[in-house]
């Protein structure tokens, strides 16, 4: 199975960010969360993996650490944008 693992990474960071009191005013409905994820993912490089769990996990961990600041920056930027321009 082929998947863009960046989707999982972005989802995890979004959940953490939305729990931060600084971002308490951001809507947490599924529409807004999906918009935030889509916007962040469009500004990040995809990270495609197959389901060879053991080999991929080490590669994924290294990738996430190297790109952590960029991922967090894009998720926050998308959250702030969607907060100002919700689709509901």
N, C-alpha and C positions, 0 to 999 in steps of 0.2 A: 504494500500500500504506500502510495506517495502522498506526502502532505507538506504543507508549508508550516514548519514548526514555529515560525515567527508569530503565527496567530495565537498559539498557546502562551508564548512569552509575553506578548502584548496583553492578553487577557489577565495573566497573573499580575503584571505590574498595574494594570488598570484597577483591579480589585484592591490592591494595596493603597494606591493613590486615593481612591474614593473613600477609604476608611480614615484618611488623614483629616483631622479637623479643619485644616486650611482649605480643603476642597468640599466642605460639608454642604455648600450651597449648590453644587453641581447635581443636576437631575440624575437619578440612578435607575430610571426606567430602562427597559430593554431596548427601546428605540434609540435613546441617547447613547447607551453603552455601545450598541452596534455602530452608530455613527462615529463615535470616538475611536473605536477599534479600526473601522474602515479608513478613517482619515490618517491615523497613525501608521497603519500598514501601507498605505499608499506612499508614505514618505520614508519607509524603511526598506532595506533590501530583503527579499524573501530568503528563507533558510529551509530549503527542501530536504526532507529526509525520507528514508524508507523505514520499515518497521524492524530493522535489525537492532533491537534495543541496546544490547551491550556495546556494540561499536559506536553507535550513534550518540549514546549518552555522554561519553567523554568528549566527543566533538562538540556537542551542543553546549555542555558546561563551559568549555573554553570559549566558544563563540559568544555566549551570553555575558560572561565576565568582560570580554574585550569590548563589547558594544553596549554595556549596561547604561552608561550615561546618555548615549544617543537614543536608546529606546525610551528611557524615562523622559527625556526632553520632548520627544515626539508625542508621547502619550499625554503629557501635561499640556502641551501646545494644543493638541486636538481636544482635550477636555475643556480647556478654557474657551476655545472657539465654539464648540457645540453648546456650552453653557450660555454663551451670548446669542447663539442662533439655533435654538432647538427646532426640530421639525414637528413639533406638536403644539 
